[in-house]
Amino acid sequence: MAKVGFIGLGIMGEPMCQNILSKGHDVIVYNRTRAKMGPLVSTGAKAAPSLAALVHRSEVVITMVADPSAVRDVVTAMGGLLSALSPGTTYIDMSTVSPETSREIAVLVRGTGADYLEAPVLGSKKAAADGTLTILTGGDADVSKRMEPLLLAMGSKVVHMGDTGTAAHMKLIINQIFGTTLCVFAEATLTGMEAGLEAGKILEVIQSSVVASPAIQAKGKDMLGERVFTPHFPLKHAYKDMRLAVETGNATGVPTPVTKAACDLFGAAWDKGYGDRDISAVLRALTDR
């Protein structure tokens, strides 16, 4: 059993950490909003008073935070991870960041003598709670293999993608396709409903067609029905990922006009105040009804 420090106890991080704890690992937690540590402490985790204290008491340190800026803050801030990491410790970042950010953090972490592994996840709130996430790793293959038993406490599959940055890029590809799919689904189905087609029949035919997808199956009913948009994958994070996908396309010299258009729809929904709702609330960029 490993001594695991876990940082970032949001919609995804809290259930992921709970699964590590339930597998018998010695877990210490830290969150900027300290009240979020309560549920884990009540089930056996220990609360760290600071980031440095967490690192000193851990063999493996995991972060699951919102964006590249949050990762950089955790790693480089005064009293952050870099001030305490040392040889023998492994740092795993499971956040969704750009390949460039991951490579940048890897250089800093390895400069302390610690090991670094990127490990973004595929799946949302339910998969995190069920421990069925697919976990993508990038970095040293031996480190990935060594960390695999711990990662499988949170997921059902680990795929080593290659060097640092490759897993981060693969995660953006998935969210880029997911976000763009929901945007064109919203456009097409709203047009159909305005023309008099029934929402239920639209969904039935789509799911029996060549364009059927798990994304539409998961989100379509709420988008065309009650439109509650209960957050499983918050729109603000999807918007961040779409921006990162456009930036990554620019960095590689590949035009991304479709992704950019979808990104703008997410931005419009965010401007309307739907950032904390589910990714499916991108529909609100097109209608107020």
Secondary structure, DSSP 8 states (H G I E B T S, - for coil): --EEEEE--STTHHHHHHHHHHTT-EEEEE-SSGGGGHHHHTTT-EE-SSHHHHHHT-SEEEE--SSHHHHHHHHHSTTSGGGT--TT-EEEE-S---HHHHHHHHHHHHTTT-EEEE--EE--HHHHHHT-EEEEEEE-HHHHHHHHHHHTTTEEEEEEEESTTHHHHHHHHHHHHHHHHHHHHHHHHHHHHHTT--HHHHHHHHTTSTT--HHHHHHHHHHHTT-----SSBHHHHHHHHHHHHHHHHHHT---HHHHHHHHHHHHHHHTT-TTSBGGGGGGGT---
